[in-house]
Amino acid sequence: MEYRQLGNGGLRVPVLSFGTATFGGGNEFFKAWGSTQVEEATRLVNLCLDAGVNLFDTANVYSAGMSEEILGKAIAGNRNRLLISTKATFPMSDAINDFGSSRLNLIKSCEESLKRLNVDHIDIYHMHGFDANTPVEETLKALDGLVQSGKVRYIACSNFSGWHLMKSLSVSERYGWSRYVAHQAYYSLLNRDFEWELMPLGIDQQVGTIVWSPLAAGKLSGKYRRNAPAPKDARVAQGGSPVINTAEDEARLYNIVDVLDVVAAETGKSVAQVSLNWLLQRPTVANIIIGARNEQQLKENLEAVGWNLTVDQVKRLDEASAAVPAYPYWHQRQFPMLNAHPDLYRERIR
């Protein structure tokens, strides 16, 4: 397993982590993702540890806390061998203060996650989304307090806009508080919006990227084929990835899959493995969250590392997946001498 440094912090993480949103299946939404219980979860955790994948990602909102509870039981006896990432911000109930990034909710949410996970600290604590109703200063001071208390080791964010992240980094610098070392973001061959602003920001500010939904909710798994019906167990419509709702979107997906098929044949790897390996060549990417409903899926995803696509293969995938960015990014890219495109960077944050 390859390990990379997470942003400008001292923590080194495996390039693959295991996402546990499939643990629990506590409501209709998450049942579509999976309903893994303790026994199978323990097997999956052990498979990951044997492969060097020692980072496990969850969130308090996954199946209303069941994912954290199951993960806590599955890692019993192995806490010193692994890292835990969890999140807060999204509503956990209808209570008026049971959501957001206020001091009240973050301290409460952290304590509840620690209890469900049955651990004394969280290695990476994410803000699952940006709370525009709470002052950034309040959020970051509360998070710094959790770090100072030893309950949290590193803080990170997820699903932020560029200005959300930049403002947060500025506030942390101003007051000498803990800063976000990573941004957990949606990124794949099919969805490259991350490159327009968030990737250049990550390069400039040394914020590592943890990628979620790297296979675009299964659309890059090899199961989606031109002129064939979508698989019956697809969870695209369950959220987590934009649905394909236009002929143009569909054509672009299958153009990408066509090139993936060719590269997969050249490498002897699967379409999913090629899709994941492409992400590992991208600037700022420190870690990719892989999910699996069963051992077979997990074992296949683990084979995405230990080899690299060639420069030519990456170029062909880049070209097949290219999309016109929104304004002002398309305008800025007309002047490369002023605005370096992420593809021009040769160094990655490791």
C-alpha positions in Angstrom: 0.0 0.0 0.0 1.2 3.5 -0.8 0.9 6.2 1.8 0.8 10.0 1.3 1.0 13.0 3.6 -2.4 14.6 4.2 -2.2 18.2 3.2 0.3 20.3 5.2 -0.1 18.1 8.3 2.2 15.4 9.5 -0.4 12.6 9.1 0.3 10.0 6.5 -2.7 8.1 5.1 -3.1 5.1 2.7 -4.1 6.1 -0.8 -7.2 4.0 -0.3 -9.6 4.2 2.7 -12.7 2.2 3.4 -16.0 4.0 3.5 -18.6 2.6 5.8 -21.8 4.3 4.5 -22.9 0.7 3.6 -22.9 -0.2 7.3 -26.3 -0.4 8.9 -28.9 0.3 6.3 -30.9 2.1 9.0 -33.4 3.8 6.7 -34.7 3.6 3.1 -32.0 5.9 1.8 -29.1 4.0 3.2 -30.6 0.6 2.6 -30.1 1.3 -1.1 -26.3 1.7 -0.3 -26.0 -1.4 1.8 -27.0 -3.0 5.1 -23.7 -4.6 6.3 -23.9 -5.8 9.9 -21.2 -6.4 12.5 -20.0 -9.9 11.4 -19.5 -9.0 7.8 -18.2 -5.5 8.7 -15.5 -7.2 10.8 -14.4 -9.3 7.9 -14.2 -6.3 5.6 -12.2 -4.3 8.2 -9.7 -7.2 8.6 -9.3 -7.5 4.8 -8.5 -3.8 4.7 -6.0 -4.0 7.5 -4.3 -7.0 5.8 -3.9 -4.9 2.6 -2.5 -1.9 4.5 -5.7 0.1 4.3 -5.8 1.5 7.8 -8.1 4.5 7.4 -11.9 4.0 7.8 -14.4 6.8 6.9 -17.8 7.2 8.4 -20.2 9.9 9.5 -22.7 10.4 12.3 -25.5 10.8 9.8 -24.9 7.5 8.1 -28.0 5.4 9.1 -28.5 7.8 12.0 -25.4 6.6 13.8 -25.6 2.9 13.0 -22.6 3.1 10.7 -20.4 4.4 13.6 -21.8 1.9 16.0 -21.1 -1.0 13.7 -17.6 0.3 12.8 -16.8 0.6 16.5 -17.6 -3.0 17.1 -15.8 -4.2 13.9 -12.5 -2.5 14.9 -12.6 -3.9 18.5 -9.1 -4.8 19.5 -7.5 -3.0 16.5 -7.8 0.6 17.5 -4.1 1.2 17.6 -3.7 -0.2 14.1 -6.0 2.2 12.3 -7.3 5.7 11.7 -10.9 6.9 12.0 -12.5 9.7 10.0 -16.0 10.8 10.9 -18.2 13.8 10.3 -20.8 16.2 11.7 -23.1 19.0 10.5 -26.1 17.4 8.9 -29.3 16.9 10.9 -29.5 14.0 13.3 -33.1 14.7 14.5 -35.8 17.3 14.2 -34.5 19.1 17.3 -33.8 22.8 16.6 -30.1 22.7 17.4 -29.3 19.1 16.3 -27.6 20.2 13.1 -25.0 22.6 11.8 -21.5 23.6 12.9 -22.3 25.6 16.0 -20.2 25.2 19.1 -23.2 23.5 20.8 -23.8 20.9 18.1 -20.1 20.2 17.3 -19.2 19.4 20.9 -22.4 17.3 21.3 -21.8 15.5 18.0 -18.2 14.7 18.8 -19.1 13.3 22.2 -21.9 11.2 20.6 -19.6 9.9 17.8 -16.9 8.9 20.3 -19.4 7.0 22.3 -20.9 5.2 19.3 -17.4 4.3 18.0 -16.3 3.3 21.5 -13.0 5.2 21.1 -11.3 8.1 23.0 -10.4 10.2 20.0 -11.2 10.8 16.3 -8.2 11.0 13.9 -9.8 13.2 11.2 -13.0 15.1 12.1 -14.8 16.6 9.1 -17.4 19.3 8.7 -19.8 17.4 6.4 -20.9 20.6 4.8 -20.6 24.4 5.2 -22.9 26.0 7.7 -23.7 29.5 6.5 -25.8 30.3 9.6 -22.9 29.9 12.0 -19.9 32.3 12.1 -16.8 30.6 10.8 -14.9 31.8 13.8 -17.3 30.0 16.1 -16.9 26.7 14.2 -13.2 26.8 14.0 -12.7 27.9 17.7 -14.9 24.9 18.7 -12.9 22.6 16.5 -9.6 23.9 17.9 -11.0 23.2 21.4 -11.7 19.6 20.4 -8.1 19.3 19.1 -6.7 20.9 22.3 -8.7 18.5 24.4 -7.3 15.5 22.6 -10.7 14.3 21.4 -9.7 15.2 17.8 -6.4 14.9 16.1 -6.9 16.7 12.7 -9.8 18.7 11.3 -11.1 18.6 7.7 -14.0 19.8 5.6 -16.3 18.3 3.0 -18.4 19.7 0.1 -17.2 23.3 0.6 -17.1 25.9 -2.1 -13.7 27.6 -2.7 -14.6 30.7 -0.7 -15.9 28.6 2.2 -12.5 26.8 2.4 -10.4 29.9 1.8 -12.2 31.9 4.4 -11.9 29.1 6.9 -8.1 28.8 6.3 -7.7 32.6 6.7 -9.6 32.6 10.0 -7.5 29.7 11.4 -4.3 31.5 10.4 -5.5 34.8 11.9 -6.1 33.3 15.3 -3.6 30.5 15.3 -6.2 27.8 15.4 -6.1 24.3 13.9 -6.6 24.5 10.1 -8.3 22.1 7.7 -5.7 19.7 6.4 -8.0 18.1 3.9 -11.1 18.6 1.9 -13.3 15.5 1.2 -14.7 16.2 -2.2 -16.7 14.6 -5.0 -14.4 13.9 -8.0 -14.2 11.3 -10.8 -13.6 10.9 -14.5 -17.3 11.7 -15.0 -17.4 14.7 -12.7 -14.3 16.9 -13.0 -15.9 20.2 -11.6 -13.5 19.8 -8.6 -10.6 20.9 -10.9 -12.0 24.3 -11.7 -11.4 26.0 -8.3 -11.0 23.6 -5.5 -8.0 21.8 -6.9 -6.0 25.0 -7.6 -6.9 26.1 -4.1 -5.7 22.8 -2.6 -2.4 23.2 -4.5 -1.9 26.8 -3.4 -2.9 26.2 0.3 -1.5 22.7 0.7 -4.9 21.1 1.5 -5.0 17.4 0.6 -8.0 15.9 -1.2 -9.9 12.9 0.0 -12.2 11.7 -2.8 -15.7 10.4 -2.2 -17.8 8.6 -4.9 -14.7 8.0 -7.1 -16.8 5.7 -9.4 -19.6 8.3 -9.7 -22.1 6.1 -7.7 -21.2 3.1 -9.8 -21.5 4.7 -13.2 -17.8 4.0 -13.7 -17.8 0.5 -12.3 -18.1 -1.2 -15.7 -21.8 -2.1 -15.1 -23.1 0.8 -17.3 -22.9 0.0 -21.0 -24.0 1.7 -24.2 -27.5 0.6 -25.4 -28.0 -1.5 -22.3 -30.4 -0.9 -19.3 -28.9 0.3 -16.1 -28.3 -2.4 -13.5 -31.3 -3.0 -11.2 -29.3 -2.5 -8.1 -28.0 0.9 -9.2 -28.1 3.5 -6.5 -27.6 6.6 -8.7 -31.1 7.7 -8.0 -30.5 7.5 -4.2 -28.3 10.5 -4.2 -24.5 11.1 -3.8 -24.0 11.6 -7.5 -25.9 13.6 -10.1 -28.2 11.5 -12.2 -27.8 11.2 -16.0 -30.8 13.1 -17.3 -29.9 14.3 -20.8 -28.7 12.6 -24.0 -25.5 14.7 -23.8 -24.8 13.4 -20.3 -25.4 9.9 -21.4 -23.2 10.2 -24.5 -20.3 11.6 -22.5 -20.6 8.7 -20.0 -20.4 6.1 -22.7 -17.6 7.9 -24.5 -15.6 7.7 -21.2 -16.5 4.0 -20.7 -15.4 3.2 -24.2 -11.9 4.5 -23.5 -11.9 2.8 -20.1 -12.6 -0.5 -21.8 -9.6 0.0 -24.1 -7.3 1.0 -21.3 -8.6 -1.9 -19.1 -7.7 -4.3 -21.9 -4.3 -2.8 -22.2 -3.5 -3.0 -18.5 -5.3 -6.3 -17.7 -7.3 -4.4 -15.0 -11.0 -3.8 -14.6 -12.8 -0.6 -15.6 -13.3 0.3 -11.9 -9.6 -0.2 -11.2 -8.6 2.0 -14.1 -11.0 4.7 -12.9 -9.6 4.7 -9.4 -6.0 4.7 -10.6 -6.6 7.7 -12.8 -7.6 9.6 -9.7 -4.4 8.7 -8.0 -2.5 10.5 -10.7 -4.3 13.8 -10.0 -2.8 16.8 -8.2 -3.7 17.1 -4.4 -5.3 13.6 -4.2 -4.0 12.0 -1.0 -6.8 9.4 -0.5 -9.7 7.8 -2.3 -12.6 6.4 -0.3 -13.7 3.0 -1.6 -16.9 1.3 -0.6 -18.0 -2.3 -0.9 -21.1 -4.3 -0.1 -19.2 -7.5 0.0 -15.7 -9.0 0.1 -15.5 -9.5 -3.7 -16.1 -5.8 -4.4 -13.6 -4.8 -1.8 -10.9 -7.1 -3.1 -11.4 -5.8 -6.6 -11.1 -2.2 -5.5 -7.9 -2.9 -3.5 -6.3 -3.9 -6.8 -6.4 -0.3 -8.0 -3.0 0.4 -6.4 0.5 -1.0 -6.9 0.6 0.0 -10.5 0.2 3.2 -12.6 -1.4 4.1 -15.9 1.0 5.3 -18.5 1.2 9.0 -19.5 -0.5 8.2 -22.8 -3.3 6.3 -21.1 -3.9 9.2 -18.7 -4.0 11.6 -21.6 -6.6 9.5 -23.4 -8.8 9.4 -20.4 -8.4 13.1 -19.8 -9.5 13.8 -23.3 -12.5 11.5 -23.2 -13.7 13.0 -19.9 -13.0 16.7 -20.7 -15.9 19.1 -20.1 -16.3 22.8 -20.7 -16.0 24.5 -17.3 -18.4 27.2 -16.0 -17.5 30.9 -16.1 -15.0 32.4 -15.2 -12.9 29.2 -15.5 -13.4 28.8 -19.3 -12.2 32.4 -19.7 -9.2 32.0 -17.4 -8.1 28.9 -19.3 -7.6 31.0 -22.4 -4.7 32.7 -20.7 -2.4 29.9 -19.4 0.4 32.3 -18.8 -1.8 33.9 -16.1 -3.8 31.0 -14.8 -2.0 27.6 -14.5 -4.4 24.8 -15.2 -4.1 21.9 -12.7 -3.0 19.6 -15.4 0.2 21.7 -15.8 1.2 21.0 -12.2 3.7 18.1 -11.9 3.8 17.9 -8.1 1.1 16.3 -6.0 0.5 16.9 -2.3 1.6 13.7 -0.6 
